[in-house]
Amino acid sequence: MNARSPHVLTALSLVVAVLAVSSSAPLIAFAAAPAMAIAFWRNGLATVVLTPITLGPRRRELRGATRRAVTFCLLAGVALAAHFATWMPSVQLGSVATATALVATQPVWQGLIALGQGRRPSTAGWLGIGLAVAGAVWATGADVGVSGQAVLSDVLALLGAMAAAVYTALGEQARATLSTTTYTWICYGTCAFLLLLVCLTAGVDLTGYRTSTWAAILALVVGAQLLGHSMFNYALHHTSATTVSVLILLEVPGAALLAWLWLGQQPRAAALPGLALLLAGVFVVILGAARSARPSVAPTLTD
């Protein structure tokens, strides 16, 4: 391997990561289990996988974590639970293509959070926000003529994007002093605990699924939850957060294509212009954030 090897490995890691996260929504739609149960299992099993690392090599870091850092981890876990509790049902209720595109508006909401913190978006940022909102309205308007369930799916996906923005903002604070592994272990554990409480309270069945459903859940854990995160985090050491954020947008057409080929979910023609406008807006928001004085919009690593 020569000096170009890191570039090759980075490119391969990004390809694997995009494919992993693109499989998330189709797997959720395929799994014959309640969305909340799937959300619990993917976070609970991911926590189990990370436990030997966190309580082993990362044990000293965990013990030395400040109360402030742990608090932000716990709050991020609450926001992540809200994200999964809204976005995952949206995938099962409506179109994979639309739900994935609407949840991709996370950088838009994160920009608005920054505005609330006194950091004004750039002109490009405002333009991107306008385009993304217009695209979301267009896509949701197209679903009005389909069914009330489709509109509910769109609303839940948007709420999921908002929760993801809060999750990312809180996570940035926690990861200022903690490694990704320690942070995600606390965050996923908190998320899984909250989702378990919801499932038990609502009487959601957590077992008794077909083998194919358990396979889909395990694929979610290994793919989007663990492998996707790991590959994106590796790539962030060798390329910019802006590049990673833009590439994550490939999840939208990737998920739509998988849902079409695998599940027979053909994207609704009336919604496609709106989805394209939405993605263009998010793209402009990411570039606008990268060119401004503040740090780039952090990648979304929740799906």
Secondary structure, 3 states (H helix, E strand, C coil): CCCCHHHHHHHHHHHHHHHHHHCHHHHHHHCCCCHHHHHHHHHHHHHHHHHHHHCCCCHHHHHHCCHHHHHHHHHHHHHHHHHHHHHHHHHHHCCHHHHHHHHCCHHHHHHHHHHHCCCCCCHHHHHHHHHHHHHHHHHHHHHHCCCHHHHHHHHHHHHHHHHHHHHHHHHHHHCCCCCHHHHHHHHHHHHHHHHHHHHHHHCCCCCCCCHHHHHHHHHHHHHHHHHHHHHHHHHHCCCCHHHHHHHHCCHHHHHHHHHHHHHCCCCCHHHHHHHHHHHHHHHHHHHHHHHCCCCCCCCCCCC
